[in-house]
Amino acid sequence: MDPDKIFGARETVEQVEEGKQLAPKFDTHGLIPAVTTDMATGELLMHGYMNSEALALTIETGEAHYFSRSRQAIWHKGATSGLVQKIRELRIDDDQDCVWLRVEVIGGASCHVGYRSCFYRKVPSGPGLSADAPLELEFTEHEKVFDPEEVYPGVANPTKL
């Protein structure tokens, strides 16, 4: 699917916010944020980015494709792990600069670390919180869905810091 054909030009605020034409706004790096949730539960699974090619592939295939900033490449979610995200609904926000993927997760996990969700830790917050050192995170998931060493052999962490 050719992004130049399926994405309209951004001409007016009214056209973008009230019109029926898909006219995504990619940032200066050519990316648009993508928030992914579980279709059945609403659980936040991950946040990633798409370039125009990844968004077009997602629309065309019905499976999530992202742009890996660390690898500078298109990433078909689940191509290596088998943990494919089947699109059940794809939405775009009001000014068309963020997409929301509601997915069915084949294999039960979305995080390369092995947890179901990439959001597996909670940050302390609220009045009375004082910190003289880095904040201590609280794990909200305690069991991994899969072992990353088995799924990604020889790669301690498939992303770089």
C-alpha positions in Angstrom: 0.0 0.0 0.0 1.5 3.3 -1.1 1.4 5.9 1.8 1.3 8.7 -0.8 -2.0 7.4 -2.1 -3.7 6.5 1.2 -2.8 9.5 3.2 -4.3 12.9 2.3 -2.6 16.2 2.4 -3.1 18.3 5.5 -4.7 21.4 4.2 -6.8 23.0 7.0 -7.4 22.5 10.7 -11.1 21.9 9.9 -10.3 19.3 7.3 -7.9 17.5 9.6 -10.1 17.7 12.7 -13.6 17.4 11.2 -13.0 15.8 7.8 -13.2 12.2 6.7 -9.8 12.0 5.0 -6.9 10.2 6.8 -4.1 12.9 6.9 -1.6 11.8 9.6 0.9 14.3 10.9 4.3 12.8 11.3 6.9 14.6 13.4 10.2 16.1 12.1 11.7 12.6 12.2 8.8 11.2 10.1 7.2 9.4 13.0 3.8 9.3 14.7 3.3 7.9 18.2 1.3 4.6 18.5 -0.4 3.6 21.7 -1.5 -0.1 21.8 -4.1 -1.6 24.1 -5.7 -5.0 24.5 -9.1 -5.0 22.7 -10.8 -7.2 25.3 -9.5 -5.7 28.5 -8.4 -2.2 27.6 -5.0 -2.8 29.2 -2.2 -0.6 28.0 0.3 -2.9 26.3 2.9 -0.7 24.7 3.8 2.6 23.1 5.8 2.8 19.9 6.3 4.8 16.8 5.3 4.4 13.2 6.6 6.0 10.1 4.4 6.3 7.0 5.4 2.9 5.7 4.7 1.2 9.1 1.3 2.8 9.3 0.5 1.8 5.7 1.6 -1.8 6.4 -0.5 -1.9 9.6 -3.5 -0.8 7.6 -2.8 -3.2 4.8 -2.0 -6.3 6.8 -4.2 -5.9 9.8 -1.2 -6.6 12.0 0.9 -4.1 13.9 4.0 -2.7 12.3 6.2 -0.1 14.1 9.3 1.8 13.3 12.2 0.8 15.6 14.1 4.0 16.4 17.0 1.9 17.8 17.3 -0.3 14.7 16.1 2.4 12.3 13.9 -0.2 10.6 10.3 -1.4 10.2 9.4 -3.9 12.8 6.5 -6.3 12.3 5.4 -7.0 15.9 5.8 -10.7 16.4 7.9 -11.5 13.3 10.6 -12.9 15.6 8.7 -13.8 18.8 5.4 -15.0 17.3 3.7 -12.5 19.6 1.7 -10.9 16.8 -0.7 -8.0 17.4 -3.8 -8.5 15.3 -5.5 -5.1 14.7 -9.1 -5.2 15.9 -9.6 -1.4 15.7 -7.3 1.4 14.6 -8.1 5.0 15.6 -6.4 8.3 15.1 -6.7 11.3 17.4 -8.4 14.6 16.7 -5.4 16.4 15.1 -4.2 13.1 13.5 -0.8 13.1 15.2 -1.2 9.9 17.3 -2.7 6.5 16.5 -4.4 4.1 18.9 -4.2 0.4 18.1 -6.7 -1.9 19.8 -5.3 -5.4 19.3 -5.7 -9.1 20.0 -2.3 -10.4 21.2 -1.4 -13.7 19.7 0.8 -15.4 22.3 -0.3 -13.4 25.3 2.5 -10.8 25.6 3.6 -7.6 24.0 6.8 -6.8 25.9 10.2 -7.9 24.7 11.3 -8.3 28.3 8.8 -11.2 28.7 5.9 -9.5 30.5 2.4 -9.2 29.1 2.5 -5.4 29.0 5.5 -3.0 28.6 4.0 -1.0 31.5 4.9 -3.6 34.2 6.2 -1.1 36.8 4.5 1.6 38.8 6.1 4.9 39.7 5.5 6.3 43.2 3.7 9.7 43.2 1.6 12.0 45.3 1.8 14.5 48.1 4.4 13.8 50.7 6.7 12.0 48.4 10.3 13.1 48.9 13.2 11.7 47.0 16.9 12.2 47.6 17.8 9.3 45.3 16.3 7.7 42.2 12.7 6.6 42.8 12.1 2.9 43.5 9.6 1.3 41.0 7.0 -1.2 42.1 6.5 -4.2 39.8 2.8 -4.7 38.9 3.5 -8.0 37.0 5.6 -10.7 38.7 5.6 -13.5 36.2 6.8 -13.4 32.6 4.8 -14.8 29.8 7.9 -16.0 28.0 11.6 -16.2 28.5 13.3 -13.5 26.4 16.6 -15.6 26.2 14.6 -18.4 24.4 12.7 -16.1 22.1 15.7 -13.8 21.3 18.7 -16.1 21.6 22.0 -14.4 22.1 20.5 -11.0 22.6 20.4 -9.9 26.2 18.3 -6.9 25.3 17.1 -6.3 21.8 17.0 -2.5 22.3 19.9 -0.2 23.0 19.9 2.4 25.7 
